[in-house]
């Protein structure tokens, strides 16, 4: 029996025959869990040599791309089979199994494959968002500026209600973020002679900048 993950649940299993082309290849047990489809080939006991059961097919359900089953009109002449198509890396493979209840296998695999695909896509999305967040944080750190927890205020006399947006602004950073016990001030203004702009936000960039100090995008 294959080793399951701690939170993996077995849905169904059956002693089946794996078929390649028109020939039977081996007999073993087909397992369906909420995460994988597994085929374990039966071990053999010979006079001089014995082989133990071996898992030869182990497919994450989100990699399954198609299912089909064949049920003959005359049961005495043709076998009931289910064919599973799936991805292994960049290649597409298929395996055909002789089973007793192909419709039940088809329905259960489809149901759990849909759930597995949804969960897998959500995990990929969260992973990509986390990677992007870390990339932005690293870019801001390398640029020497931060947009987190800051407030921009006009340092003019207060008479001009529409200050020049290109003029330097004083940025007050919270003392906790600055690592001190006092309010500190820093100035951030766009480069005076910028020849290029960030492709994402349009912020002016110096030629020696590798990351945009405004949005964190890598400069190409």
ZADO-1210 file (C-alpha; in nm, 4 decimals, padded with zeros to 6 digits):
<atoms>
<atom x="00.0000" y="00.0000" z="00.0000" code="UNK" pos="1"/>
<atom x="00.1367" y="00.3454" z="-00.0862" code="UNK" pos="2"/>
<atom x="00.2293" y="00.5912" z="00.1876" code="UNK" pos="3"/>
<atom x="-00.0236" y="00.8720" z="00.2233" code="UNK" pos="4"/>
<atom x="00.0413" y="01.2261" z="00.3377" code="UNK" pos="5"/>
<atom x="-00.0812" y="01.3113" z="00.6919" code="UNK" pos="6"/>
<atom x="-00.3919" y="01.4930" z="00.5641" code="UNK" pos="7"/>
<atom x="-00.4550" y="01.2692" z="00.2593" code="UNK" pos="8"/>
<atom x="-00.7818" y="01.0767" z="00.2453" code="UNK" pos="9"/>
<atom x="-00.8466" y="00.7555" z="00.0499" code="UNK" pos="10"/>
<atom x="-01.1607" y="00.7722" z="-00.1665" code="UNK" pos="11"/>
<atom x="-01.1649" y="00.4302" z="-00.3335" code="UNK" pos="12"/>
<atom x="-00.9409" y="00.1435" z="-00.4424" code="UNK" pos="13"/>
<atom x="-00.9704" y="-00.1663" z="-00.6600" code="UNK" pos="14"/>
<atom x="-00.7600" y="-00.4552" z="-00.7808" code="UNK" pos="15"/>
<atom x="-00.7163" y="-00.3810" z="-01.1537" code="UNK" pos="16"/>
<atom x="-00.5140" y="-00.4611" z="-01.4633" code="UNK" pos="17"/>
<atom x="-00.2954" y="-00.1980" z="-01.6291" code="UNK" pos="18"/>
<atom x="-00.3222" y="-00.2220" z="-02.0089" code="UNK" pos="19"/>
<atom x="-00.0717" y="-00.0857" z="-02.2595" code="UNK" pos="20"/>
<atom x="-00.1920" y="-00.0949" z="-02.6188" code="UNK" pos="21"/>
<atom x="-00.3837" y="-00.4184" z="-02.6612" code="UNK" pos="22"/>
<atom x="-00.1767" y="-00.6185" z="-02.4149" code="UNK" pos="23"/>
<atom x="-00.2087" y="-00.6572" z="-02.0410" code="UNK" pos="24"/>
<atom x="00.1023" y="-00.5243" z="-01.8746" code="UNK" pos="25"/>
<atom x="00.0529" y="-00.5952" z="-01.5056" code="UNK" pos="26"/>
<atom x="-00.1932" y="-00.6455" z="-01.2254" code="UNK" pos="27"/>
<atom x="-00.2094" y="-00.4367" z="-00.9140" code="UNK" pos="28"/>
<atom x="-00.4204" y="-00.1982" z="-00.7073" code="UNK" pos="29"/>
<atom x="-00.5529" y="00.1377" z="-00.8203" code="UNK" pos="30"/>
<atom x="-00.5958" y="00.3949" z="-00.5415" code="UNK" pos="31"/>
<atom x="-00.7852" y="00.7241" z="-00.5594" code="UNK" pos="32"/>
<atom x="-00.7292" y="00.9794" z="-00.2820" code="UNK" pos="33"/>
<atom x="-00.8377" y="01.3407" z="-00.2525" code="UNK" pos="34"/>
<atom x="-00.4934" y="01.4380" z="-00.3862" code="UNK" pos="35"/>
<atom x="-00.3593" y="01.1611" z="-00.6148" code="UNK" pos="36"/>
<atom x="-00.4311" y="00.8675" z="-00.8433" code="UNK" pos="37"/>
<atom x="-00.1888" y="00.5832" z="-00.7617" code="UNK" pos="38"/>
<atom x="-00.1272" y="00.2464" z="-00.9243" code="UNK" pos="39"/>
<atom x="00.0732" y="-00.0067" z="-00.7259" code="UNK" pos="40"/>
<atom x="00.1931" y="-00.3070" z="-00.9248" code="UNK" pos="41"/>
<atom x="00.1523" y="-00.6414" z="-00.7503" code="UNK" pos="42"/>
<atom x="00.4638" y="-00.8129" z="-00.6242" code="UNK" pos="43"/>
<atom x="00.5679" y="-01.1538" z="-00.7517" code="UNK" pos="44"/>
<atom x="00.6907" y="-01.4578" z="-00.5657" code="UNK" pos="45"/>
<atom x="00.9070" y="-01.6910" z="-00.7711" code="UNK" pos="46"/>
<atom x="01.1094" y="-02.0011" z="-00.6941" code="UNK" pos="47"/>
<atom x="01.4400" y="-01.8195" z="-00.6796" code="UNK" pos="48"/>
<atom x="01.3370" y="-01.4532" z="-00.6704" code="UNK" pos="49"/>
<atom x="01.0576" y="-01.2415" z="-00.5280" code="UNK" pos="50"/>
<atom x="00.9637" y="-00.8805" z="-00.6050" code="UNK" pos="51"/>
<atom x="00.7746" y="-00.6512" z="-00.3704" code="UNK" pos="52"/>
<atom x="00.4768" y="-00.4335" z="-00.4715" code="UNK" pos="53"/>
<atom x="00.5872" y="-00.1144" z="-00.6442" code="UNK" pos="54"/>
<atom x="00.4153" y="00.2180" z="-00.7130" code="UNK" pos="55"/>
<atom x="00.4598" y="00.2770" z="-01.0873" code="UNK" pos="56"/>
<atom x="00.2027" y="00.5547" z="-01.1405" code="UNK" pos="57"/>
<atom x="00.1568" y="00.8444" z="-00.8983" code="UNK" pos="58"/>
<atom x="-00.0403" y="01.1345" z="-01.0484" code="UNK" pos="59"/>
<atom x="-00.1424" y="01.4564" z="-00.8687" code="UNK" pos="60"/>
<atom x="-00.5109" y="01.5018" z="-00.9496" code="UNK" pos="61"/>
<atom x="-00.4562" y="01.8571" z="-01.0777" code="UNK" pos="62"/>
<atom x="-00.2368" y="01.7111" z="-01.3559" code="UNK" pos="63"/>
<atom x="-00.5204" y="01.4954" z="-01.4976" code="UNK" pos="64"/>
<atom x="-00.6417" y="01.6439" z="-01.8265" code="UNK" pos="65"/>
<atom x="-00.8992" y="01.3949" z="-01.9561" code="UNK" pos="66"/>
<atom x="-01.0943" y="01.0825" z="-01.8631" code="UNK" pos="67"/>
<atom x="-01.2861" y="00.8290" z="-02.0685" code="UNK" pos="68"/>
<atom x="-01.4413" y="00.4914" z="-01.9982" code="UNK" pos="69"/>
<atom x="-01.5495" y="00.2019" z="-02.2185" code="UNK" pos="70"/>
<atom x="-01.8383" y="-00.0282" z="-02.1261" code="UNK" pos="71"/>
<atom x="-01.9159" y="-00.3057" z="-02.3784" code="UNK" pos="72"/>
<atom x="-02.2678" y="-00.4156" z="-02.4719" code="UNK" pos="73"/>
<atom x="-02.1616" y="-00.7779" z="-02.4500" code="UNK" pos="74"/>
<atom x="-01.9729" y="-00.8159" z="-02.1257" code="UNK" pos="75"/>
<atom x="-01.8421" y="-01.1610" z="-02.2081" code="UNK" pos="76"/>
<atom x="-01.6267" y="-01.0377" z="-02.4990" code="UNK" pos="77"/>
<atom x="-01.4874" y="-00.6955" z="-02.4060" code="UNK" pos="78"/>
<atom x="-01.3322" y="-00.5547" z="-02.0899" code="UNK" pos="79"/>
<atom x="-01.4588" y="-00.2542" z="-01.8967" code="UNK" pos="80"/>
<atom x="-01.1851" y="00.0050" z="-01.8947" code="UNK" pos="81"/>
<atom x="-01.1087" y="00.3594" z="-01.7917" code="UNK" pos="82"/>
<atom x="-00.8444" y="00.5724" z="-01.9635" code="UNK" pos="83"/>
<atom x="-00.6692" y="00.8523" z="-01.7750" code="UNK" pos="84"/>
<atom x="-00.4717" y="01.1249" z="-01.9560" code="UNK" pos="85"/>
<atom x="-00.2323" y="01.3360" z="-01.7511" code="UNK" pos="86"/>
<atom x="00.0725" y="01.5617" z="-01.7651" code="UNK" pos="87"/>
<atom x="00.4199" y="01.4613" z="-01.6518" code="UNK" pos="88"/>
<atom x="00.6357" y="01.7694" z="-01.6829" code="UNK" pos="89"/>
<atom x="00.6089" y="01.8855" z="-02.0432" code="UNK" pos="90"/>
<atom x="00.4816" y="01.5489" z="-02.1657" code="UNK" pos="91"/>
<atom x="00.1308" y="01.4077" z="-02.1821" code="UNK" pos="92"/>
<atom x="00.0814" y="01.0453" z="-02.0898" code="UNK" pos="93"/>
<atom x="-00.2168" y="00.8095" z="-02.0698" code="UNK" pos="94"/>
<atom x="-00.2873" y="00.4876" z="-01.8827" code="UNK" pos="95"/>
<atom x="-00.5738" y="00.2432" z="-01.9314" code="UNK" pos="96"/>
<atom x="-00.7063" y="00.0237" z="-01.6532" code="UNK" pos="97"/>
<atom x="-00.9462" y="-00.2683" z="-01.6577" code="UNK" pos="98"/>
<atom x="-01.1893" y="-00.2005" z="-01.3730" code="UNK" pos="99"/>
<atom x="-01.5220" y="-00.3356" z="-01.2486" code="UNK" pos="100"/>
<atom x="-01.7005" y="00.0006" z="-01.2182" code="UNK" pos="101"/>
<atom x="-01.5626" y="00.2445" z="-01.4779" code="UNK" pos="102"/>
<atom x="-01.8474" y="00.4973" z="-01.4319" code="UNK" pos="103"/>
<atom x="-01.7842" y="00.5189" z="-01.0580" code="UNK" pos="104"/>
<atom x="-01.4125" y="00.5696" z="-01.1143" code="UNK" pos="105"/>
<atom x="-01.4808" y="00.8329" z="-01.3799" code="UNK" pos="106"/>
<atom x="-01.7206" y="01.0312" z="-01.1606" code="UNK" pos="107"/>
<atom x="-01.5002" y="01.0248" z="-00.8512" code="UNK" pos="108"/>
<atom x="-01.1790" y="01.1134" z="-01.0341" code="UNK" pos="109"/>
<atom x="-01.3499" y="01.4054" z="-01.2091" code="UNK" pos="110"/>
<atom x="-01.5002" y="01.5355" z="-00.8861" code="UNK" pos="111"/>
<atom x="-01.1794" y="01.5269" z="-00.6851" code="UNK" pos="112"/>
<atom x="-00.9650" y="01.6475" z="-00.9766" code="UNK" pos="113"/>
<atom x="-01.1762" y="01.9656" z="-01.0000" code="UNK" pos="114"/>
<atom x="-01.1273" y="02.0355" z="-00.6281" code="UNK" pos="115"/>
<atom x="-00.7558" y="01.9583" z="-00.6501" code="UNK" pos="116"/>
<atom x="-00.7133" y="02.1916" z="-00.9478" code="UNK" pos="117"/>
<atom x="-00.8916" y="02.4748" z="-00.7652" code="UNK" pos="118"/>
<atom x="-00.6775" y="02.4328" z="-00.4522" code="UNK" pos="119"/>
<atom x="-00.3584" y="02.4074" z="-00.6603" code="UNK" pos="120"/>
<atom x="-00.4417" y="02.7275" z="-00.8528" code="UNK" pos="121"/>
<atom x="-00.5135" y="02.9142" z="-00.5276" code="UNK" pos="122"/>
<atom x="-00.1812" y="02.8015" z="-00.3815" code="UNK" pos="123"/>
<atom x="00.0023" y="02.9154" z="-00.6956" code="UNK" pos="124"/>
<atom x="-00.1708" y="03.2540" z="-00.6817" code="UNK" pos="125"/>
<atom x="-00.0797" y="03.3047" z="-00.3152" code="UNK" pos="126"/>
<atom x="00.2776" y="03.1977" z="-00.3855" code="UNK" pos="127"/>
<atom x="00.3070" y="03.4444" z="-00.6748" code="UNK" pos="128"/>
<atom x="00.1615" y="03.7263" z="-00.4640" code="UNK" pos="129"/>
<atom x="00.4040" y="03.6515" z="-00.1816" code="UNK" pos="130"/>
<atom x="00.6989" y="03.6406" z="-00.4236" code="UNK" pos="131"/>
<atom x="00.5912" y="03.9750" z="-00.5734" code="UNK" pos="132"/>
<atom x="00.5561" y="04.1302" z="-00.2263" code="UNK" pos="133"/>
<atom x="00.9070" y="04.0190" z="-00.1309" code="UNK" pos="134"/>
<atom x="01.0432" y="04.1471" z="-00.4618" code="UNK" pos="135"/>
<atom x="00.8911" y="04.4911" z="-00.4010" code="UNK" pos="136"/>
<atom x="01.0263" y="04.5013" z="-00.0456" code="UNK" pos="137"/>
<atom x="01.3751" y="04.4089" z="-00.1658" code="UNK" pos="138"/>
<atom x="01.3563" y="04.6692" z="-00.4423" code="UNK" pos="139"/>
<atom x="01.2564" y="04.9394" z="-00.1971" code="UNK" pos="140"/>
<atom x="01.5347" y="04.8378" z="00.0383" code="UNK" pos="141"/>
<atom x="01.7917" y="04.8530" z="-00.2404" code="UNK" pos="142"/>
<atom x="01.6603" y="05.1918" z="-00.3557" code="UNK" pos="143"/>
<atom x="01.6995" y="05.3267" z="-00.0028" code="UNK" pos="144"/>
<atom x="01.3432" y="05.4582" z="00.0262" code="UNK" pos="145"/>
<atom x="01.0122" y="05.3325" z="00.1523" code="UNK" pos="146"/>
<atom x="00.6477" y="05.4133" z="00.0937" code="UNK" pos="147"/>
<atom x="00.5233" y="05.2174" z="00.3945" code="UNK" pos="148"/>
<atom x="00.3838" y="05.4171" z="00.6896" code="UNK" pos="149"/>
<atom x="00.4807" y="05.7600" z="00.5544" code="UNK" pos="150"/>
<atom x="00.2924" y="06.0898" z="00.5188" code="UNK" pos="151"/>
<atom x="00.3855" y="06.3640" z="00.2740" code="UNK" pos="152"/>
<atom x="00.3198" y="06.7244" z="00.3838" code="UNK" pos="153"/>
<atom x="00.3844" y="07.0576" z="00.2147" code="UNK" pos="154"/>
<atom x="00.6590" y="07.2615" z="00.3842" code="UNK" pos="155"/>
<atom x="00.5559" y="07.5884" z="00.2230" code="UNK" pos="156"/>
<atom x="00.3928" y="07.8843" z="00.3937" code="UNK" pos="157"/>
<atom x="00.0475" y="07.7420" z="00.3449" code="UNK" pos="158"/>
<atom x="-00.0620" y="08.0178" z="00.1056" code="UNK" pos="159"/>
<atom x="-00.0245" y="07.8051" z="-00.2028" code="UNK" pos="160"/>
<atom x="-00.3057" y="07.5533" z="-00.2005" code="UNK" pos="161"/>
<atom x="-00.1735" y="07.3822" z="-00.5133" code="UNK" pos="162"/>
<atom x="00.2007" y="07.3283" z="-00.4644" code="UNK" pos="163"/>
<atom x="00.4201" y="07.2195" z="-00.7510" code="UNK" pos="164"/>
<atom x="00.4060" y="06.8390" z="-00.7542" code="UNK" pos="165"/>
<atom x="00.7634" y="06.8219" z="-00.8861" code="UNK" pos="166"/>
<atom x="00.9028" y="07.0197" z="-00.5910" code="UNK" pos="167"/>
<atom x="01.0781" y="06.8271" z="-00.3121" code="UNK" pos="168"/>
<atom x="00.8560" y="06.7261" z="-00.0218" code="UNK" pos="169"/>
<atom x="00.9435" y="06.6527" z="00.3401" code="UNK" pos="170"/>
<atom x="00.8499" y="06.2982" z="00.4359" code="UNK" pos="171"/>
<atom x="00.7854" y="06.2268" z="00.8027" code="UNK" pos="172"/>
<atom x="00.8560" y="05.8698" z="00.9064" code="UNK" pos="173"/>
<atom x="00.7141" y="05.7172" z="01.2195" code="UNK" pos="174"/>
<atom x="00.9800" y="05.6810" z="01.4900" code="UNK" pos="175"/>
<atom x="00.9047" y="05.3105" z="01.5316" code="UNK" pos="176"/>
<atom x="00.9718" y="05.2495" z="01.1598" code="UNK" pos="177"/>
<atom x="01.2909" y="05.4583" z="01.1785" code="UNK" pos="178"/>
<atom x="01.4205" y="05.2640" z="01.4783" code="UNK" pos="179"/>
<atom x="01.4547" y="05.5773" z="01.6953" code="UNK" pos="180"/>
<atom x="01.2605" y="05.7516" z="01.9705" code="UNK" pos="181"/>
<atom x="01.2137" y="06.0772" z="01.7806" code="UNK" pos="182"/>
<atom x="01.0299" y="06.1891" z="01.4712" code="UNK" pos="183"/>
<atom x="01.2718" y="06.2029" z="01.1797" code="UNK" pos="184"/>
<atom x="01.2536" y="06.3789" z="00.8456" code="UNK" pos="185"/>
<atom x="01.3891" y="06.2769" z="00.5078" code="UNK" pos="186"/>
<atom x="01.3497" y="06.4304" z="00.1641" code="UNK" pos="187"/>
<atom x="01.2539" y="06.2360" z="-00.1455" code="UNK" pos="188"/>
<atom x="01.2241" y="06.4100" z="-00.4770" code="UNK" pos="189"/>
<atom x="01.2374" y="06.2879" z="-00.8369" code="UNK" pos="190"/>
<atom x="01.5777" y="06.3007" z="-01.0059" code="UNK" pos="191"/>
<atom x="01.6353" y="06.6474" z="-01.1541" code="UNK" pos="192"/>
<atom x="01.7775" y="06.5235" z="-01.4843" code="UNK" pos="193"/>
<atom x="01.6053" y="06.1911" z="-01.5310" code="UNK" pos="194"/>
<atom x="01.6353" y="06.0549" z="-01.8855" code="UNK" pos="195"/>
<atom x="01.3955" y="05.7630" z="-01.8418" code="UNK" pos="196"/>
<atom x="01.0844" y="05.6695" z="-01.6476" code="UNK" pos="197"/>
<atom x="00.9554" y="05.3573" z="-01.4753" code="UNK" pos="198"/>
<atom x="00.7577" y="05.1422" z="-01.7174" code="UNK" pos="199"/>
<atom x="00.5020" y="05.0625" z="-01.4456" code="UNK" pos="200"/>
<atom x="00.4298" y="05.3950" z="-01.2707" code="UNK" pos="201"/>
<atom x="00.6128" y="05.6577" z="-01.4796" code="UNK" pos="202"/>
<atom x="00.8349" y="05.7734" z="-01.1939" code="UNK" pos="203"/>
<atom x="01.1527" y="05.9555" z="-01.3180" code="UNK" pos="204"/>
<atom x="01.4655" y="05.7435" z="-01.2846" code="UNK" pos="205"/>
<atom x="01.8388" y="05.8059" z="-01.2730" code="UNK" pos="206"/>
<atom x="02.0572" y="05.6045" z="-01.5092" code="UNK" pos="207"/>
<atom x="02.2211" y="05.4236" z="-01.2175" code="UNK" pos="208"/>
<atom x="01.8941" y="05.3094" z="-01.0597" code="UNK" pos="209"/>
<atom x="01.8280" y="04.9358" z="-01.0751" code="UNK" pos="210"/>
<atom x="01.4866" y="04.9499" z="-00.9059" code="UNK" pos="211"/>
<atom x="01.2101" y="05.2084" z="-00.9097" code="UNK" pos="212"/>
<atom x="01.2016" y="05.3808" z="-00.5665" code="UNK" pos="213"/>
<atom x="00.8287" y="05.4490" z="-00.6067" code="UNK" pos="214"/>
<atom x="00.6817" y="05.1044" z="-00.6938" code="UNK" pos="215"/>
<atom x="00.9780" y="04.8675" z="-00.6653" code="UNK" pos="216"/>
<atom x="00.9765" y="04.7502" z="-01.0291" code="UNK" pos="217"/>
<atom x="01.3137" y="04.6333" z="-01.1604" code="UNK" pos="218"/>
<atom x="01.4599" y="04.8759" z="-01.4142" code="UNK" pos="219"/>
<atom x="01.5536" y="04.7119" z="-01.7443" code="UNK" pos="220"/>
</atoms>
